[in-house]
Amino acid sequence: MNIFRLAGDMTHLISVLVLLLKIYATKSCSGISLKTQELYAMVFLARYLDLFSDFISLYNTVMKLVFIGSSLAIVWCMRYHRVVRRSYDRELDTFRYWILVGACFTLALVLHEKFSFQEVFWAFSIYLEAVAILPQLVLLQRSGNVDNLTGQYVFFLGAYRAFYILNWIYRYLTEPRFTRWISCVSGLVQTALYADFFYYYFISWKNNAKLQLPA
Amino acid sequence: VEFSHGKDEL
């Protein structure tokens, strides 16, 4: 564990907590893409198949349970909670993500570290996470004004993978046999997808204005 | 220590 990875995990945790706060405090999920939440639930379920088979550390196991539990809870809340579900932007959140799921799974069947059930699903989860934010970014552009908590949620979600890139550079420089091309390349693509959001987020922060994404 | 399939990250 290094400081970059810890910062990344904490930033990721903060993004989940901000989202839970937004839904719990405002009893609303307006501006949040259910499709991105469902993609993230798939990402965690596919990536943490080793949850019960490999014990790495208490921290690792607890964080995996937190990420799986929170993503499923948010999906359940947005689908079935009688108050929250009413504020879901159903007609704006129309990204056909099964194309993304199919493409990522096909890529994982071709490009993986080892051809085993767990490894293919792990590679699938890495590729899927890289594009999971797309429905959310599309929804933000369509829904115009973005409330603060939603903007902060997307910001922290993007920032965590940027910390992970620093972690991979650090591990590459300090650990003799560390190579993790699948994670690194996907992580770069993932962070790059946030580039324009980060730009508009910085502008809104600098001008102390509402976050506006161009349509 | 090398983990079962090197996945010690979240």
gemmi code that builds the backbone of each chain (N, CA, C; Angstrom):
import gemmi

chains = {
    "A": [
        ("MET", (0.870, -1.202, 0.000), (0.000, 0.000, 0.000), (0.893, 1.233, 0.000)),
        ("ASN", (0.558, 2.181, -0.880), (1.319, 3.444, -0.872), (0.342, 4.597, -0.771)),
        ("ILE", (0.879, 5.779, -0.538), (0.031, 6.934, -0.237), (-0.911, 7.264, -1.396)),
        ("PHE", (-0.455, 6.987, -2.635), (-1.302, 7.316, -3.796), (-2.512, 6.398, -3.833)),
        ("ARG", (-2.251, 5.103, -3.543), (-3.371, 4.137, -3.592), (-4.332, 4.415, -2.436)),
        ("LEU", (-3.779, 4.761, -1.266), (-4.661, 5.059, -0.125), (-5.497, 6.296, -0.441)),
        ("ALA", (-4.843, 7.308, -1.009), (-5.581, 8.536, -1.392), (-6.657, 8.185, -2.418)),
        ("GLY", (-6.309, 7.308, -3.340), (-7.292, 6.912, -4.363), (-8.470, 6.203, -3.740)),
        ("ASP", (-8.205, 5.255, -2.860), (-9.306, 4.517, -2.211), (-10.167, 5.443, -1.360)),
        ("MET", (-9.513, 6.373, -0.646), (-10.291, 7.294, 0.205), (-11.134, 8.223, -0.668)),
        ("THR", (-10.569, 8.685, -1.793), (-11.329, 9.558, -2.705), (-12.520, 8.808, -3.271)),
        ("HIS", (-12.278, 7.542, -3.605), (-13.381, 6.721, -4.118), (-14.457, 6.565, -3.047)),
        ("LEU", (-14.022, 6.334, -1.822), (-14.975, 6.181, -0.710), (-15.750, 7.479, -0.518)),
        ("ILE", (-15.051, 8.613, -0.603), (-15.725, 9.916, -0.440), (-16.783, 10.091, -1.525)),
        ("SER", (-16.463, 9.680, -2.754), (-17.449, 9.857, -3.838), (-18.707, 9.054, -3.523)),
        ("VAL", (-18.535, 7.846, -2.976), (-19.698, 7.011, -2.629), (-20.487, 7.671, -1.499)),
        ("LEU", (-19.769, 8.191, -0.515), (-20.442, 8.832, 0.632), (-21.191, 10.089, 0.199)),
        ("VAL", (-20.599, 10.855, -0.736), (-21.272, 12.071, -1.231), (-22.560, 11.685, -1.945)),
        ("LEU", (-22.490, 10.617, -2.732), (-23.697, 10.178, -3.458), (-24.766, 9.699, -2.480)),
        ("LEU", (-24.348, 8.920, -1.480), (-25.319, 8.445, -0.482), (-25.918, 9.635, 0.267)),
        ("LEU", (-25.051, 10.617, 0.579), (-25.533, 11.814, 1.285), (-26.574, 12.531, 0.434)),
        ("LYS", (-26.250, 12.702, -0.854), (-27.184, 13.420, -1.740), (-28.547, 12.722, -1.767)),
        ("ILE", (-28.521, 11.399, -1.947), (-29.791, 10.668, -2.067), (-30.526, 10.679, -0.721)),
        ("TYR", (-29.751, 10.482, 0.371), (-30.412, 10.403, 1.679), (-30.921, 11.765, 2.133)),
        ("ALA", (-30.073, 12.784, 1.944), (-30.417, 14.120, 2.475), (-31.514, 14.774, 1.643)),
        ("THR", (-31.419, 14.627, 0.324), (-32.413, 15.330, -0.513), (-33.569, 14.400, -0.902)),
        ("LYS", (-33.450, 13.093, -0.522), (-34.467, 12.094, -0.935), (-34.745, 12.199, -2.443)),
        ("SER", (-33.649, 12.570, -3.167), (-33.815, 12.732, -4.606), (-32.579, 12.188, -5.323)),
        ("CYS", (-32.809, 11.649, -6.513), (-31.650, 11.182, -7.305), (-31.638, 11.912, -8.638)),
        ("SER", (-32.187, 13.132, -8.655), (-32.214, 13.861, -9.945), (-30.775, 14.178, -10.348)),
        ("GLY", (-30.486, 13.994, -11.596), (-29.123, 14.268, -12.096), (-28.199, 13.075, -11.974)),
        ("ILE", (-28.682, 12.013, -11.282), (-27.837, 10.816, -11.156), (-28.282, 9.788, -12.189)),
        ("SER", (-27.294, 9.180, -12.874), (-27.628, 8.184, -13.890), (-27.725, 6.804, -13.240)),
        ("LEU", (-28.912, 6.218, -13.292), (-29.091, 4.853, -12.771), (-28.216, 3.890, -13.565)),
        ("LYS", (-28.060, 4.168, -14.851), (-27.285, 3.242, -15.699), (-25.821, 3.202, -15.257)),
        ("THR", (-25.264, 4.371, -14.895), (-23.877, 4.366, -14.398), (-23.800, 3.599, -13.080)),
        ("GLN", (-24.827, 3.747, -12.241), (-24.808, 3.018, -10.958), (-24.893, 1.513, -11.200)),
        ("GLU", (-25.684, 1.117, -12.171), (-25.795, -0.317, -12.479), (-24.493, -0.846, -13.070)),
        ("LEU", (-23.859, -0.024, -13.917), (-22.564, -0.446, -14.479), (-21.538, -0.616, -13.363)),
        ("TYR", (-21.547, 0.321, -12.398), (-20.571, 0.200, -11.304), (-20.872, -1.028, -10.442)),
        ("ALA", (-22.143, -1.355, -10.271), (-22.469, -2.577, -9.506), (-21.902, -3.797, -10.233)),
        ("MET", (-22.023, -3.801, -11.565), (-21.457, -4.918, -12.358), (-19.934, -4.944, -12.214)),
        ("VAL", (-19.327, -3.741, -12.244), (-17.863, -3.650, -12.130), (-17.410, -4.295, -10.825)),
        ("PHE", (-18.037, -3.929, -9.717), (-17.586, -4.451, -8.410), (-17.888, -5.934, -8.282)),
        ("LEU", (-19.048, -6.366, -8.772), (-19.381, -7.796, -8.648), (-18.433, -8.637, -9.493)),
        ("ALA", (-18.061, -8.104, -10.666), (-17.159, -8.875, -11.551), (-15.732, -8.848, -11.014)),
        ("ARG", (-15.345, -7.739, -10.380), (-13.948, -7.591, -9.937), (-13.691, -8.295, -8.608)),
        ("TYR", (-14.671, -8.347, -7.751), (-14.419, -8.874, -6.396), (-14.926, -10.302, -6.249)),
        ("LEU", (-14.808, -11.080, -7.321), (-15.210, -12.497, -7.228), (-14.336, -13.215, -6.199)),
        ("ASP", (-13.126, -12.655, -5.960), (-12.212, -13.337, -5.025), (-12.471, -12.909, -3.586)),
        ("LEU", (-13.614, -12.238, -3.385), (-13.902, -11.681, -2.052), (-13.803, -12.752, -0.974)),
        ("PHE", (-14.357, -13.941, -1.259), (-14.374, -14.979, -0.208), (-13.259, -15.995, -0.400)),
        ("SER", (-12.617, -15.969, -1.573), (-11.591, -17.020, -1.796), (-10.199, -16.531, -1.401)),
        ("ASP", (-9.933, -15.233, -1.629), (-8.589, -14.740, -1.275), (-8.695, -13.676, -0.198)),
        ("PHE", (-8.114, -13.940, 0.969), (-8.082, -12.898, 2.003), (-6.768, -12.146, 1.861)),
        ("ILE", (-6.849, -10.866, 1.449), (-5.625, -10.087, 1.256), (-5.329, -9.277, 2.509)),
        ("SER", (-6.357, -8.554, 2.987), (-6.203, -7.841, 4.267), (-7.605, -7.433, 4.708)),
        ("LEU", (-7.714, -7.089, 5.977), (-9.031, -6.678, 6.494), (-9.492, -5.431, 5.747)),
        ("TYR", (-8.566, -4.538, 5.517), (-8.881, -3.287, 4.797), (-9.455, -3.616, 3.420)),
        ("ASN", (-8.783, -4.527, 2.705), (-9.186, -4.890, 1.347), (-10.580, -5.502, 1.343)),
        ("THR", (-10.810, -6.398, 2.301), (-12.122, -7.066, 2.348), (-13.228, -6.080, 2.727)),
        ("VAL", (-12.945, -5.241, 3.720), (-13.970, -4.268, 4.162), (-14.320, -3.319, 3.024)),
        ("MET", (-13.299, -2.811, 2.336), (-13.548, -1.849, 1.241), (-14.348, -2.518, 0.115)),
        ("LYS", (-14.048, -3.772, -0.164), (-14.786, -4.467, -1.236), (-16.265, -4.592, -0.845)),
        ("LEU", (-16.493, -4.935, 0.416), (-17.885, -5.063, 0.879), (-18.590, -3.714, 0.828)),
        ("VAL", (-17.867, -2.656, 1.183), (-18.462, -1.307, 1.154), (-18.835, -0.926, -0.273)),
        ("PHE", (-17.939, -1.174, -1.219), (-18.213, -0.779, -2.614), (-19.340, -1.614, -3.208)),
        ("ILE", (-19.329, -2.904, -2.954), (-20.410, -3.754, -3.494), (-21.738, -3.375, -2.836)),
        ("GLY", (-21.699, -3.244, -1.519), (-22.939, -2.945, -0.782), (-23.519, -1.604, -1.159)),
        ("SER", (-22.663, -0.574, -1.259), (-23.191, 0.774, -1.547), (-23.729, 0.846, -2.974)),
        ("SER", (-23.018, 0.208, -3.917), (-23.494, 0.315, -5.316), (-24.835, -0.407, -5.462)),
        ("LEU", (-24.981, -1.563, -4.801), (-26.275, -2.270, -4.893), (-27.360, -1.493, -4.163)),
        ("ALA", (-27.011, -0.888, -3.046), (-28.012, -0.115, -2.282), (-28.496, 1.078, -3.098)),
        ("ILE", (-27.580, 1.743, -3.798), (-27.966, 2.910, -4.604), (-28.852, 2.476, -5.767)),
        ("VAL", (-28.494, 1.373, -6.417), (-29.329, 0.879, -7.524), (-30.719, 0.533, -6.984)),
        ("TRP", (-30.766, -0.159, -5.821), (-32.071, -0.538, -5.263), (-32.891, 0.722, -4.964)),
        ("CYS", (-32.205, 1.707, -4.334), (-32.874, 2.940, -3.931), (-33.470, 3.647, -5.138)),
        ("MET", (-32.701, 3.764, -6.203), (-33.143, 4.514, -7.381), (-34.241, 3.769, -8.128)),
        ("ARG", (-34.278, 2.436, -7.960), (-35.298, 1.658, -8.678), (-36.579, 1.495, -7.855)),
        ("TYR", (-36.419, 1.267, -6.550), (-37.582, 0.825, -5.776), (-38.005, 1.731, -4.622)),
        ("HIS", (-37.132, 2.635, -4.162), (-37.521, 3.471, -3.013), (-38.638, 4.399, -3.493)),
        ("ARG", (-39.801, 4.339, -2.816), (-40.987, 4.987, -3.395), (-40.830, 6.495, -3.516)),
        ("VAL", (-39.966, 7.128, -2.664), (-39.805, 8.592, -2.795), (-38.697, 8.891, -3.794)),
        ("VAL", (-37.559, 8.223, -3.620), (-36.390, 8.552, -4.453), (-36.658, 8.249, -5.919)),
        ("ARG", (-37.333, 7.136, -6.180), (-37.478, 6.701, -7.586), (-38.267, 7.729, -8.409)),
        ("ARG", (-39.079, 8.524, -7.725), (-39.902, 9.503, -8.469), (-39.036, 10.597, -9.098)),
        ("SER", (-37.839, 10.831, -8.514), (-37.011, 11.946, -9.019), (-35.980, 11.462, -10.035)),
        ("TYR", (-36.079, 10.206, -10.431), (-35.113, 9.676, -11.404), (-35.450, 10.217, -12.797)),
        ("ASP", (-34.388, 10.773, -13.479), (-34.613, 11.359, -14.814), (-34.698, 10.255, -15.858)),
        ("ARG", (-35.763, 9.476, -15.797), (-35.883, 8.300, -16.675), (-35.751, 8.661, -18.154)),
        ("GLU", (-36.387, 9.782, -18.542), (-36.409, 10.093, -19.982), (-35.077, 10.685, -20.450)),
        ("LEU", (-34.212, 11.098, -19.512), (-32.900, 11.640, -19.934), (-31.819, 10.569, -19.870)),
        ("ASP", (-32.046, 9.558, -19.018), (-31.001, 8.560, -18.769), (-31.211, 7.383, -19.722)),
        ("THR", (-30.917, 7.619, -21.000), (-31.301, 6.604, -22.008), (-30.097, 5.976, -22.684)),
        ("PHE", (-28.935, 6.038, -22.059), (-27.721, 5.490, -22.696), (-27.869, 3.973, -22.848)),
        ("ARG", (-27.703, 3.462, -24.077), (-27.874, 2.002, -24.286), (-26.574, 1.309, -23.868)),
        ("TYR", (-26.461, 1.034, -22.564), (-25.149, 0.576, -22.061), (-24.876, -0.896, -22.314)),
        ("TRP", (-25.854, -1.639, -22.796), (-25.538, -3.050, -23.045), (-24.516, -3.194, -24.156)),
        ("ILE", (-24.425, -2.179, -25.020), (-23.379, -2.180, -26.067), (-22.018, -2.121, -25.379)),
        ("LEU", (-21.915, -1.231, -24.351), (-20.644, -1.103, -23.613), (-20.321, -2.429, -22.924)),
        ("VAL", (-21.344, -3.028, -22.296), (-21.105, -4.275, -21.545), (-20.630, -5.362, -22.500)),
        ("GLY", (-21.304, -5.480, -23.643), (-20.931, -6.506, -24.630), (-19.529, -6.276, -25.155)),
        ("ALA", (-19.206, -5.037, -25.472), (-17.880, -4.723, -26.042), (-16.784, -5.018, -25.013)),
        ("CYS", (-17.032, -4.622, -23.759), (-16.003, -4.841, -22.718), (-15.819, -6.321, -22.446)),
        ("PHE", (-16.910, -7.078, -22.473), (-16.773, -8.519, -22.191), (-16.042, -9.209, -23.334)),
        ("THR", (-16.371, -8.788, -24.564), (-15.683, -9.363, -25.730), (-14.187, -9.044, -25.659)),
        ("LEU", (-13.880, -7.791, -25.307), (-12.466, -7.385, -25.206), (-11.769, -8.207, -24.117)),
        ("ALA", (-12.508, -8.463, -23.006), (-11.899, -9.221, -21.903), (-11.625, -10.663, -22.314)),
        ("LEU", (-12.475, -11.184, -23.238), (-12.242, -12.561, -23.702), (-10.980, -12.627, -24.559)),
        ("VAL", (-10.665, -11.498, -25.193), (-9.495, -11.462, -26.075), (-8.248, -11.031, -25.308)),
        ("LEU", (-8.413, -9.988, -24.459), (-7.252, -9.366, -23.803), (-7.380, -9.537, -22.288)),
        ("HIS", (-6.563, -10.406, -21.724), (-6.607, -10.646, -20.268), (-5.220, -11.108, -19.839)),
        ("GLU", (-5.008, -11.205, -18.527), (-3.677, -11.631, -18.055), (-3.557, -13.147, -18.094)),
        ("LYS", (-4.639, -13.858, -17.771), (-4.650, -15.332, -17.852), (-6.058, -15.725, -18.306)),
        ("PHE", (-6.171, -16.797, -19.074), (-7.511, -17.174, -19.511), (-8.157, -18.053, -18.453)),
        ("SER", (-8.670, -17.414, -17.416), (-9.435, -18.159, -16.398), (-10.679, -17.324, -16.086)),
        ("PHE", (-11.671, -17.988, -15.503), (-12.950, -17.336, -15.214), (-12.717, -16.029, -14.451)),
        ("GLN", (-11.932, -16.133, -13.386), (-11.722, -14.968, -12.518), (-10.968, -13.867, -13.252)),
        ("GLU", (-9.952, -14.242, -14.025), (-9.130, -13.239, -14.726), (-9.929, -12.547, -15.825)),
        ("VAL", (-10.751, -13.314, -16.549), (-11.532, -12.695, -17.628), (-12.534, -11.708, -17.027)),
        ("PHE", (-13.165, -12.109, -15.918), (-14.131, -11.196, -15.271), (-13.415, -10.002, -14.660)),
        ("TRP", (-12.182, -10.203, -14.202), (-11.426, -9.074, -13.649), (-11.116, -8.065, -14.764)),
        ("ALA", (-10.628, -8.570, -15.909), (-10.313, -7.680, -17.040), (-11.589, -6.989, -17.519)),
        ("PHE", (-12.701, -7.749, -17.550), (-14.001, -7.165, -17.953), (-14.352, -5.998, -17.026)),
        ("SER", (-14.125, -6.196, -15.712), (-14.490, -5.134, -14.759), (-13.610, -3.901, -14.951)),
        ("ILE", (-12.356, -4.118, -15.325), (-11.446, -2.976, -15.541), (-11.889, -2.184, -16.767)),
        ("TYR", (-12.199, -2.887, -17.857), (-12.632, -2.197, -19.081), (-13.974, -1.503, -18.849)),
        ("LEU", (-14.875, -2.206, -18.144), (-16.215, -1.644, -17.955), (-16.149, -0.393, -17.079)),
        ("GLU", (-15.259, -0.416, -16.077), (-15.180, 0.767, -15.214), (-14.691, 1.972, -16.006)),
        ("ALA", (-13.841, 1.732, -16.995), (-13.293, 2.860, -17.773), (-14.412, 3.622, -18.479)),
        ("VAL", (-15.470, 2.930, -18.877), (-16.545, 3.592, -19.646), (-17.823, 3.759, -18.830)),
        ("ALA", (-17.816, 3.295, -17.574), (-19.061, 3.304, -16.784), (-19.594, 4.708, -16.549)),
        ("ILE", (-18.730, 5.707, -16.606), (-19.174, 7.076, -16.301), (-19.907, 7.715, -17.484)),
        ("LEU", (-19.839, 7.094, -18.679), (-20.422, 7.733, -19.878), (-21.905, 8.071, -19.711)),
        ("PRO", (-22.746, 7.134, -19.250), (-24.161, 7.525, -19.084), (-24.337, 8.718, -18.148)),
        ("GLN", (-23.523, 8.781, -17.123), (-23.630, 9.897, -16.158), (-23.216, 11.219, -16.826)),
        ("LEU", (-22.144, 11.206, -17.615), (-21.695, 12.439, -18.286), (-22.733, 12.893, -19.305)),
        ("VAL", (-23.317, 11.934, -20.017), (-24.366, 12.274, -21.003), (-25.561, 12.890, -20.278)),
        ("LEU", (-25.928, 12.304, -19.141), (-27.081, 12.819, -18.378), (-26.786, 14.234, -17.870)),
        ("LEU", (-25.560, 14.477, -17.425), (-25.211, 15.820, -16.932), (-25.339, 16.845, -18.055)),
        ("GLN", (-24.892, 16.452, -19.259), (-24.982, 17.400, -20.385), (-26.455, 17.672, -20.723)),
        ("ARG", (-27.274, 16.618, -20.641), (-28.683, 16.796, -21.014), (-29.457, 17.552, -19.938)),
        ("SER", (-29.060, 17.324, -18.668), (-29.905, 17.931, -17.627), (-29.440, 19.345, -17.308)),
        ("GLY", (-28.436, 19.862, -18.048), (-28.080, 21.288, -17.896), (-27.480, 21.555, -16.533)),
        ("ASN", (-28.258, 22.197, -15.621), (-27.602, 22.612, -14.376), (-27.372, 21.387, -13.488)),
        ("VAL", (-26.243, 21.376, -12.821), (-25.827, 20.227, -12.014), (-25.809, 20.677, -10.559)),
        ("ASP", (-26.475, 19.928, -9.670), (-26.434, 20.375, -8.268), (-25.072, 20.043, -7.663)),
        ("ASN", (-24.710, 20.772, -6.628), (-23.355, 20.676, -6.066), (-22.952, 19.249, -5.706)),
        ("LEU", (-23.832, 18.538, -5.013), (-23.431, 17.197, -4.545), (-23.188, 16.262, -5.730)),
        ("THR", (-24.014, 16.406, -6.794), (-23.807, 15.551, -7.977), (-22.470, 15.885, -8.618)),
        ("GLY", (-22.175, 17.194, -8.729), (-20.896, 17.613, -9.313), (-19.730, 17.086, -8.481)),
        ("GLN", (-19.838, 17.157, -7.156), (-18.751, 16.678, -6.295), (-18.610, 15.163, -6.413)),
        ("TYR", (-19.749, 14.486, -6.526), (-19.705, 13.022, -6.680), (-18.898, 12.641, -7.917)),
        ("VAL", (-19.202, 13.267, -9.060), (-18.497, 12.924, -10.305), (-17.037, 13.338, -10.214)),
        ("PHE", (-16.792, 14.465, -9.575), (-15.403, 14.942, -9.441), (-14.558, 13.922, -8.668)),
        ("PHE", (-15.034, 13.490, -7.495), (-14.252, 12.545, -6.677), (-14.126, 11.188, -7.376)),
        ("LEU", (-15.193, 10.820, -8.110), (-15.153, 9.531, -8.813), (-14.065, 9.566, -9.895)),
        ("GLY", (-13.903, 10.725, -10.520), (-12.861, 10.845, -11.552), (-11.485, 10.964, -10.927)),
        ("ALA", (-11.426, 11.675, -9.802), (-10.110, 11.942, -9.174), (-9.494, 10.646, -8.637)),
        ("TYR", (-10.314, 9.711, -8.177), (-9.740, 8.502, -7.540), (-8.887, 7.713, -8.500)),
        ("ARG", (-9.344, 7.613, -9.766), (-8.548, 6.824, -10.720), (-7.266, 7.574, -11.090)),
        ("ALA", (-7.292, 8.894, -11.008), (-6.069, 9.668, -11.289), (-5.028, 9.351, -10.207)),
        ("PHE", (-5.481, 9.215, -8.949), (-4.544, 8.829, -7.883), (-3.984, 7.426, -8.160)),
        ("TYR", (-4.873, 6.539, -8.706), (-4.408, 5.174, -8.972), (-3.321, 5.162, -10.036)),
        ("ILE", (-3.410, 6.109, -10.985), (-2.366, 6.176, -12.028), (-1.029, 6.526, -11.367)),
        ("LEU", (-1.065, 7.460, -10.419), (0.173, 7.794, -9.684), (0.662, 6.562, -8.927)),
        ("ASN", (-0.292, 5.793, -8.371), (0.073, 4.572, -7.650), (0.768, 3.575, -8.567)),
        ("TRP", (0.264, 3.417, -9.798), (0.868, 2.464, -10.727), (2.270, 2.926, -11.157)),
        ("ILE", (2.433, 4.234, -11.316), (3.769, 4.771, -11.657), (4.725, 4.492, -10.487)),
        ("TYR", (4.259, 4.779, -9.280), (5.090, 4.561, -8.082), (5.476, 3.080, -7.970)),
        ("ARG", (4.513, 2.161, -8.171), (4.786, 0.737, -8.028), (5.698, 0.262, -9.162)),
        ("TYR", (5.517, 0.850, -10.341), (6.375, 0.457, -11.476), (7.827, 0.825, -11.155)),
        ("LEU", (8.005, 1.981, -10.496), (9.365, 2.455, -10.192), (9.948, 1.737, -8.980)),
        ("THR", (9.109, 1.242, -8.079), (9.678, 0.685, -6.833), (9.589, -0.846, -6.759)),
        ("GLU", (8.721, -1.459, -7.553), (8.617, -2.923, -7.459), (9.146, -3.551, -8.736)),
        ("PRO", (10.143, -4.450, -8.620), (10.857, -4.946, -9.800), (9.933, -5.554, -10.850)),
        ("ARG", (8.979, -6.367, -10.385), (8.217, -7.095, -11.417), (6.827, -6.516, -11.624)),
        ("PHE", (6.603, -5.250, -11.261), (5.223, -4.741, -11.338), (4.886, -4.280, -12.752)),
        ("THR", (4.024, -5.008, -13.402), (3.476, -4.478, -14.676), (1.979, -4.771, -14.653)),
        ("ARG", (1.181, -3.788, -14.906), (-0.278, -3.969, -14.864), (-0.865, -3.171, -16.031)),
        ("TRP", (-0.535, -3.637, -17.287), (-0.913, -2.827, -18.442), (-2.410, -2.646, -18.564)),
        ("ILE", (-3.149, -3.705, -18.300), (-4.619, -3.612, -18.482), (-5.160, -2.490, -17.591)),
        ("SER", (-4.786, -2.488, -16.328), (-5.284, -1.450, -15.405), (-4.794, -0.073, -15.820)),
        ("CYS", (-3.518, 0.010, -16.183), (-2.928, 1.335, -16.482), (-3.592, 1.962, -17.693)),
        ("VAL", (-3.671, 1.211, -18.787), (-4.242, 1.780, -20.020), (-5.712, 2.130, -19.792)),
        ("SER", (-6.447, 1.203, -19.159), (-7.868, 1.482, -18.892), (-8.015, 2.678, -17.959)),
        ("GLY", (-7.124, 2.759, -16.968), (-7.182, 3.882, -16.021), (-6.933, 5.200, -16.711)),
        ("LEU", (-6.032, 5.195, -17.687), (-5.754, 6.437, -18.433), (-6.977, 6.833, -19.260)),
        ("VAL", (-7.580, 5.839, -19.921), (-8.784, 6.122, -20.726), (-9.884, 6.659, -19.815)),
        ("GLN", (-10.036, 5.991, -18.663), (-11.102, 6.386, -17.722), (-10.921, 7.829, -17.282)),
        ("THR", (-9.688, 8.171, -16.892), (-9.433, 9.531, -16.393), (-9.582, 10.544, -17.521)),
        ("ALA", (-9.168, 10.143, -18.732), (-9.273, 11.065, -19.884), (-10.731, 11.414, -20.164)),
        ("LEU", (-11.641, 10.450, -19.937), (-13.064, 10.719, -20.197), (-13.596, 11.828, -19.286)),
        ("TYR", (-12.927, 12.021, -18.159), (-13.379, 13.066, -17.226), (-12.784, 14.419, -17.572)),
        ("ALA", (-11.839, 14.443, -18.543), (-11.052, 15.670, -18.791), (-11.954, 16.887, -18.959)),
        ("ASP", (-12.961, 16.778, -19.838), (-13.768, 17.985, -20.087), (-14.611, 18.321, -18.856)),
        ("PHE", (-15.036, 17.267, -18.114), (-15.812, 17.560, -16.896), (-14.927, 18.318, -15.906)),
        ("PHE", (-13.678, 17.837, -15.740), (-12.753, 18.506, -14.803), (-12.557, 19.964, -15.213)),
        ("TYR", (-12.499, 20.188, -16.544), (-12.271, 21.554, -17.023), (-13.442, 22.450, -16.612)),
        ("TYR", (-14.663, 22.008, -16.905), (-15.842, 22.832, -16.585), (-16.047, 22.931, -15.081)),
        ("TYR", (-15.619, 21.855, -14.334), (-15.744, 21.883, -12.881), (-14.790, 22.944, -12.314)),
        ("PHE", (-13.585, 22.989, -12.892), (-12.588, 23.977, -12.417), (-13.065, 25.393, -12.729)),
        ("ILE", (-13.605, 25.585, -13.953), (-14.113, 26.915, -14.353), (-15.206, 27.357, -13.376)),
        ("SER", (-16.141, 26.441, -13.069), (-17.259, 26.823, -12.198), (-16.729, 27.127, -10.790)),
        ("TRP", (-15.688, 26.380, -10.396), (-15.135, 26.624, -9.045), (-14.422, 27.965, -9.030)),
        ("LYS", (-13.674, 28.271, -10.118), (-12.881, 29.512, -10.180), (-13.835, 30.719, -10.186)),
        ("ASN", (-14.899, 30.605, -11.007), (-15.829, 31.757, -11.106), (-16.892, 31.711, -10.019)),
        ("ASN", (-16.758, 30.661, -9.170), (-17.759, 30.512, -8.107), (-19.167, 30.513, -8.690)),
        ("ALA", (-19.281, 29.839, -9.839), (-20.578, 29.823, -10.552), (-21.135, 28.407, -10.514)),
        ("LYS", (-22.393, 28.248, -10.923), (-22.993, 26.919, -11.016), (-22.263, 26.133, -12.106)),
        ("LEU", (-22.137, 24.836, -11.889), (-21.473, 24.005, -12.892), (-22.404, 23.858, -14.098)),
        ("GLN", (-21.927, 24.300, -15.248), (-22.737, 24.176, -16.479), (-21.943, 23.376, -17.508)),
        ("LEU", (-22.473, 22.261, -17.965), (-21.789, 21.524, -19.043), (-22.466, 21.915, -20.350)),
        ("PRO", (-21.696, 22.206, -21.392), (-22.318, 22.589, -22.664), (-23.123, 21.414, -23.217)),
        ("ALA", (-24.234, 21.730, -23.816), (-25.108, 20.642, -24.311), (-24.417, 19.908, -25.464)),
    ],
    "B": [
        ("VAL", (4.843, -10.560, -1.194), (4.120, -11.837, -1.427), (3.232, -11.635, -2.657)),
        ("GLU", (3.202, -12.623, -3.540), (2.407, -12.478, -4.753), (1.012, -13.028, -4.460)),
        ("PHE", (-0.004, -12.223, -4.646), (-1.365, -12.717, -4.356), (-1.812, -13.682, -5.433)),
        ("SER", (-2.881, -14.372, -5.146), (-3.323, -15.500, -6.008), (-3.242, -15.084, -7.475)),
        ("HIS", (-3.821, -13.966, -7.853), (-3.625, -13.586, -9.255), (-3.223, -12.119, -9.283)),
        ("GLY", (-2.338, -11.742, -8.331), (-1.733, -10.414, -8.381), (-2.684, -9.282, -8.176)),
        ("LYS", (-3.895, -9.565, -7.738), (-4.851, -8.466, -7.617), (-4.954, -8.029, -6.152)),
        ("ASP", (-3.960, -7.222, -5.739), (-4.038, -6.762, -4.352), (-4.666, -5.372, -4.278)),
        ("GLU", (-5.094, -4.864, -5.448), (-5.684, -3.511, -5.450), (-7.203, -3.614, -5.563)),
        ("LEU", (-7.867, -2.531, -5.174), (-9.342, -2.531, -5.231), (-9.788, -2.283, -6.666)),
    ],
}
model = gemmi.Model(1)
for chain_id, residues in chains.items():
    chain = gemmi.Chain(chain_id)
    for i, (resn, *xyz) in enumerate(residues, 1):
        res = gemmi.Residue()
        res.name, res.seqid = resn, gemmi.SeqId(i, " ")
        for name, pos in zip(("N", "CA", "C"), xyz):
            atom = gemmi.Atom()
            atom.name, atom.element = name, gemmi.Element(name[0])
            atom.pos, atom.b_iso = gemmi.Position(*pos), 0.0
            res.add_atom(atom)
        chain.add_residue(res)
    model.add_chain(chain)
structure = gemmi.Structure()
structure.add_model(model)
structure.setup_entities()
